[in-house]
Structure formats: structure tokens, C-alpha cells
Amino acid sequence: MSAPDTAGGPYGSMESHLRARRDGGAKLLIPYVTGGYPGWMRAVEAAAAAGADAIEIGIPFSDPVIDGPVIQRASTAALDAGVTPASVLEEARDLDTGVPHAVMTYYNLCHHQGHERFAAALTEAAVSAAILADLPYVEAGGWLEAAAEAGIEAILLAAPTTPEHRLAELCAASRGFVYAVGLLGVTGERAALARTATEIAGRCKAVTDRPVLTGVGIGSPEQAVEACEVADGVAIGSAVVRTLMADGPEAVGDLVATYRSALDHG
């Protein structure tokens, strides 16, 4: 299934943007920010200004399966304050960062609205891509079709347990980039990079030329550099959200700058 040439938000196709950055020699950096948490829009803008190649915007969900305790706390605070998927997307429309945006959430929200309405809502919010973290590739056909029709790049997750015979199909079907899940577990900072993080990235890169980013379990700029010895880039979530909650949105820019510098200087 091929995405239409019109895929992408106001900054064009996320995949084209990331490919150009990668092929120009950059290691890719995508921070995650919990939508709806106080200061989240300023955090997104600060992250982009500090050198992020794209931004993941989390739509809070009450029953997450991959979010660790830090992101769960931020999501719970946002939900308790009355944040909804519609309110996050309404605010996202006002972001002007110069880089593509992806939303990350769970399939129940998409299923509740219906594939076509959910994809249309993302398009109206100037979103380029979407990650539905709990939707397996083998059950994603309807969403992939609706997303492609709407010009939304559907990013798929490759887990350490994804079998070899399925991995090439998954990577071919993914749009935007392939999200190589670094370990079996929830998001969160770890003291050391899991061995599986480089293994799954290497397996993905053996079967696709699409950008491959490692996420889940990256706890420091040094670990990001280590992951990028194999992967094309990294997605950073818990460290960013922890910084937002503890120190505010401007500190998110400072944190992202440390990752950008580390990746640029290896």
C-alpha cells in the first residue's frame, strides 16, 4: 500500500523530511511531549528550536499499555484537568515549529471515532503522522488504508519479538519511519541501553531503507549515541516529560539541545 504524494502536514511528508536529514548525515532526534500537560505547546516549540527533527505529541489515554510511570503521571494530570483528544488536536493546530508532528496514542480513540474521522481530525490539526501503540500490524489494515487516503503517515512499531517472516512486511507497510521498540516493557529511562535496542534496529535496517528510530528505554544522551551506532535516530519520551513536569517547558529545550549535541558529535 502506497501513501499518496500529498501525505504530510504543513511541513510536508515526515518520511521525506527524515530521509533528507538522514541522507545528509544527521542522526535523527524525535522528542515526545504529552499533549495537554501545562506548558506542553511551549515545550514542543522549545524542542524544535533546540534541534528536534520532528515531534511526537502524546494524546493522553486512561488505560495505556506502553507508557511508563512518568508519562502516565503527565497523562493523568492532563486528563484530570479536562483535556480531551479534540482539545489536544485543536491546540496542535496553532503550533508553528518548522518540523513535522506525529501524534502517539492508542487504538481505542481511533476506533471510537472511526478510522476516517480520526484521520481527518489529524489532518485538520496539521499532523503529518500517527503512532497507535497498541495496534498490531496484522490487525492494522483498515487504519493503514484510511490513514493513507487522508495523507497521514501511519508509523508502525517493530518489537524485539516481531518474527523474521513478519518484519519485512511491517517495515514495508510503515510510513514516516519504522519505530524500533528497544525493549520488552514500558517507556522509561534505564541505567543502560538494552541489548535488544540495537538488535531490533539492526534487524529492521536489514530489510528496509525507511528511516529506523529506536525508542523506549533510552535514558541519556550517551545511550542515544550508542543506539545510533545502528539506528538512524532515537525517540526520547520519559526524559523529556520528566523535565517538563519538574522544570518547565524551557528546560525541555535545554535537554533536547544536549541530545542534539551528543548525536551531532557522536
N, C-alpha and C positions, 0 to 999 in steps of 0.2 A: 504494500500500500504506500503510495507516494503522497506527501503533503503538497498542497498547491503552492505555486510560486508566490502567492500572496501571504504565506504564513508569516506571522510575526506581528508585534505591536508597532508603536511609532518608531522604534529603533531598528525595525526590520527583523529578519529571522535570527533567533538566538543561535541556531546552529551555524549559520553563515558567519555571524559575529565571532563566535568562539573558534571556529575553524581558522578565520583570518588571524586572530590573536595567536593561536597555537602555531600556525604555519609561519608566523613572523618570529617565532622563537620564545614566546611568553609561556609561562606556566599559569594556568587559569585559576582564578580565585572567585568563588561564589559564596558570600556570606548569607546566612539565614536570619531573618528578623521576624519575630512574632507579631503579626498584624493585630492592631487594636490595643496593644500594650501602650501605656502612656509614653509619648515621645517616639513612637515607632517610625513615623514618617521622617522625622529629623535623623533618626539612626540610619534609615535607608539612604538618605541623601549624603550623610557623612561617610557611610561605607563606600558609596560610589565615588565620592570625591577623593577618597583615600586609595583608590586604585582597584576596586572590585570590577570584575569583568561582566558580571550580571548579579542580580539579587534574587534570592528566594524569599517570598513573602508567605509566612505561615498563616493559614486561616484556622483559628482555634477550633478545636473539636473536643467534645466532652468525654470521648472514650477512645483515646489514641492507643495505637499498638506499637509504634516505633519511637515515640517521644520519650526521652528520659526525664528525670525529675526536674531539671532546670527549665526545660521548655514546657513541661506540664504546669509548673508553677506560673509561668508567664501566661499560658493559655487560660488557666483557671482564673487568674486575676482579670484578664480581658473579658472572659465570659461573665464573671460576676459583675463587671461594670456595664453589662448590657450589649457587648459587642456581638455582631452577627456577621455571617458571611457577606451579606449585602452591604453592611456598613464598612467592612474592610475594603471591599471592591470599590465602593463609592469614594473612599479616601484615596485608594490607589490611583484613581483616575487623575488626581491632582499632582502626582509625583512627576518630577522632571529631572531625571538623573543622567540621561545620556547613555544608559546601558539597558539591555533588555531585562524584563522582570518575569519571573516564574512564580506561580503560586504552588504551595505544598499543602495538601490536606488529605482527607480520607474519602473513600468512595461513597459513603452514605450520603454525604452532602450532594454529590453529583447525581446519585440515584434518586434522591428525593426531588430534586428539581427536574430531572430528566436530562439525558446527555446533551440534547440540542440546546436547551435553555441554559444549562450550566456553561457550555462552551460559548454561547452568545454573551453571557454575563462577563466572562473573562475577556472576550474581545472588546466589549464596551468599556472595560476597565483598563484598556491599553496593555493587557498582559500578553506576553509572547508565548508562554509555555506553561505546562501544568504537570505536577507530580501527584499522583494518587497513590499514597504509600502502601496501602493495603490491597490494591487491586492487582491480582496476579496476571501475568501476561496471557496465560491460557484462557482467562475469562475477560480479557480486555477488548475483544473485537469491536463491540458496539461503541465503546468510548473512543477507540482509536479512529473509527470511521467518522464519528460526529466531530471529534477534535480536528481532524484533517479538513473536513468540509468547512469548518469555521476559521481555519487558518491558525489554530492553536497547536503548538508542538507538544505532543504527549511524550513525556520523559518516562522511561521505564527503569525499574530497579533490577540489577543483577546481583543476586545474593551469593555468598560463598557456596551455598548448597544447590545453586542452579545447575542442573545436569548438562553435560557437554553437548548432548544432542539438541538441547533447547536453547543454549546460549547464543548461537549464531542467529537463530530466528529472532530472539528477543532483541539483540543488538541491531538487527536489520529493521525491526519494527519501531524501535525507539526514535524519537525526534528530539532535536535540541542538543542533547548529549546522552550518553549512557551513564547512569548513576551506579557506580560500583560500590555496593554496601560493604564496608570494611570489616564487619564482624557480625556474628550472630548475637543480637542483643539490642538494647535501646540506645538512643543517642546519648552522648555524654563524653566528657573529657577523660582520657585514660592516661596512666603514667607512662605507658609505652605504646607504640604503634603495634597493632595486632599483625601477626604474620599473614593472616588471611587478607589484609588490606592490599598488600602488593600482589598476592596470588590472584585475587579476583580481578584486579586491574589488568594484570598480565594476560589472563585468560580472555578478557574482553578485547584487549588490543590485538590479540592474535586472530580475531575473527571480524574486526570492523575497523574502518578508517574514521568512524564518527568520533568526536571528542569523548574521552572517557575520564570522568571525575570520580575520585574516591571521597566518600563521606561516611559519617558515623564513626566515632571513636578517635577523632583527631584532636589532640589536646594541647598542641603548642605549635609555634612556627617551625620548630625543628622537626616535629613529626610530619608537618605538611611538606617540608622539603624531602624527607625520607619517602613519603608516599609518592611524590612526584618524580622519584627516580624511575618509576614505572608508569604511573598515571599521567594524563595530560594536565591535571589540576585537582583541586580539592574543593569540597563544600564544607563550610565551617558553621556549625549551628550553636551548640551549647555554650561555647566560649563567648560568642557574640551576645547571646541572650543574657547570660550571666552578667556580662559587663553592662548591658543596657539596664538591667534591674538594679545593679549595685551602684553604678557610677554615672548613668545617664547617656543620652544619645551621642554627645560629642566624644565621649570616651570610646564609643564604638568605632568612630573614625580613627582614633589613635591605635586601637587594637588591630583593625584591618590594615593600617599602614605598616604595622610590624610584620604581619603575614606577607604583605606585598613585597616589602624589602627583603625578607628572607627568601621568598621564591625567586625574586629577581637576581639575587646574588648567590643563591644556591649553597 
